[in-house]
């Protein structure tokens, strides 16, 4: 296609319709993968009666391990992965990705275990509460504190919130 020069300005379209359609397909594929991942995390966390945030971290770590083992071109040849491979060698980058995934998974497991332990403590405290005031103090004054978190996640969850998910 010859370029149209109008007053020295190239007015040739830089993106074709087929290119836009291809980009739309890739975008929809990425959106579908994100929806599938979040949907599977919701399903697993409700099936196991575990915390969504903890299960999300575990799932993210598992995805990172799988991508590191399978090494699809779009993951392993990404500019950041190429930089890591250049600085650390292929084996070093592989071990680094696996180590990061292990840390991510451990954050999720620690959070799930802390919440499960706090839920058990809440049930125990509620079983010995003798009157309505003691039950209210237990529901709103106790719970899981100092949870493993990242940025905006809740550090504290009351017994009321811990028990409502069951």
C-alpha positions in Angstrom: 0.0 0.0 0.0 1.5 3.3 -1.0 1.6 6.0 1.6 -0.5 9.1 1.0 1.5 12.2 1.6 -0.6 15.3 2.2 1.4 18.4 2.8 4.3 16.2 3.9 2.2 14.2 6.5 1.9 10.5 6.1 -1.8 9.6 6.5 -1.4 5.8 5.9 -3.3 3.8 8.6 -0.7 2.3 11.0 -3.0 -0.4 12.3 -5.0 -2.7 10.0 -8.4 -4.1 10.8 -6.9 -7.6 11.0 -4.4 -6.3 13.5 -7.1 -4.8 15.6 -9.1 -8.0 15.5 -6.0 -10.0 16.5 -5.4 -7.7 19.4 -9.1 -8.0 20.5 -8.8 -11.8 20.4 -5.7 -11.7 22.6 -7.4 -9.3 25.0 -10.5 -11.5 25.2 -8.2 -14.6 25.8 -6.4 -12.8 28.7 -9.8 -11.7 30.1 -11.1 -15.2 29.9 -8.0 -16.6 31.7 -8.3 -14.0 34.5 -12.0 -14.8 34.9 -11.3 -18.6 34.9 -8.5 -18.1 37.5 -10.7 -16.0 39.8 -13.6 -18.3 39.4 -11.5 -21.4 40.2 -10.2 -19.6 43.3 -13.7 -18.8 44.4 -14.8 -22.4 43.9 -11.8 -23.9 45.7 -12.0 -21.4 48.6 -15.7 -22.1 49.1 -15.3 -25.9 48.7 -12.5 -25.9 51.3 -14.1 -23.2 53.5 -10.9 -21.3 53.4 -10.1 -17.6 53.1 -10.3 -16.2 49.5 -7.2 -14.1 49.9 -5.1 -17.0 51.1 -6.4 -19.3 48.4 -5.7 -16.5 45.8 -2.1 -16.3 46.9 -1.7 -20.1 46.8 -3.3 -20.2 43.3 -1.0 -17.4 42.1 2.0 -19.3 43.3 0.9 -22.5 41.7 0.3 -20.6 38.4 3.9 -19.2 38.6 5.3 -22.7 39.2 3.4 -24.2 36.3 4.5 -21.3 34.0 8.1 -21.8 35.1 8.0 -25.5 34.4 6.2 -25.3 31.1 8.0 -22.1 30.0 5.6 -20.8 27.3 7.3 -18.4 24.9 5.2 -15.4 26.1 6.3 -16.0 29.7 9.9 -17.2 29.3 10.8 -14.8 26.5 9.2 -11.8 28.2 11.8 -8.9 28.5 11.8 -9.2 32.3 12.4 -12.9 32.1 15.1 -12.4 29.5 16.8 -9.9 31.8 16.6 -12.4 34.7 17.9 -15.2 32.4 20.8 -13.0 31.2 21.8 -11.9 34.8 21.2 -15.2 36.5 21.5 -17.8 33.7 18.6 -20.0 32.7 19.0 -22.2 35.8 19.3 -19.3 38.1 16.2 -17.6 36.7 14.3 -20.9 37.0 15.4 -21.3 40.7 14.5 -17.7 41.4 11.0 -18.0 39.9 10.4 -21.2 41.9 11.7 -19.5 45.1 9.4 -16.5 44.5 6.5 -19.0 43.9 7.3 -20.8 47.2 7.2 -17.5 49.1 3.9 -16.6 47.5 2.4 -20.0 48.3 3.7 -19.8 51.9 2.0 -16.4 52.4 -1.3 -18.0 51.3 -0.8 -21.1 53.5 0.1 -19.0 56.6 -2.9 -16.8 56.1 -5.3 -19.8 55.7 -3.8 -21.5 58.8 -4.0 -18.3 60.9 -7.7 -17.8 59.9 -8.5 -21.5 60.5 -6.9 -21.3 64.0 -8.7 -18.1 64.8 -12.0 -19.5 63.7 -11.5 -22.5 66.0 -10.7 -20.1 68.9 -13.8 -18.1 68.2 -16.0 -21.2 68.3 -14.4 -22.2 71.5 -14.8 -18.8 73.1 -18.5 -18.6 72.0 -19.2 -22.1 73.5 -18.1 -20.9 76.9 -19.8 -17.5 76.8 -22.5 -17.4 79.4 -24.6 -14.4 78.5 -25.4 -12.2 75.5 -22.9 -9.6 76.5 -20.1 -12.1 76.6 -21.1 -13.4 73.2 -21.1 -9.9 71.8 -17.7 -9.2 73.2 -16.4 -12.4 71.7 -18.0 -11.7 68.3 -16.7 -8.2 68.0 -13.7 -8.1 70.2 -11.9 -11.2 69.2 -10.8 -12.8 66.0 -7.7 -13.1 63.8 -5.2 -10.4 64.4 -1.9 -9.7 62.7 -2.7 -11.8 59.7 -0.1 -12.2 56.9 -1.2 -9.6 54.4 -0.1 -7.5 51.5 -0.9 -3.8 51.3 -4.7 -3.3 51.6 -5.7 -6.7 52.9 -7.3 -6.8 56.3 -4.8 -7.5 59.1 -7.6 -8.2 61.6 -10.9 -10.1 61.1 -13.5 -10.2 63.9 -15.1 -13.5 65.0 -18.3 -12.3 63.4 -16.7 -12.2 60.0 -14.8 -15.4 60.6 -17.9 -17.3 61.4 -20.3 -15.8 58.8 -18.4 -17.5 56.0 -19.2 -21.0 57.4 
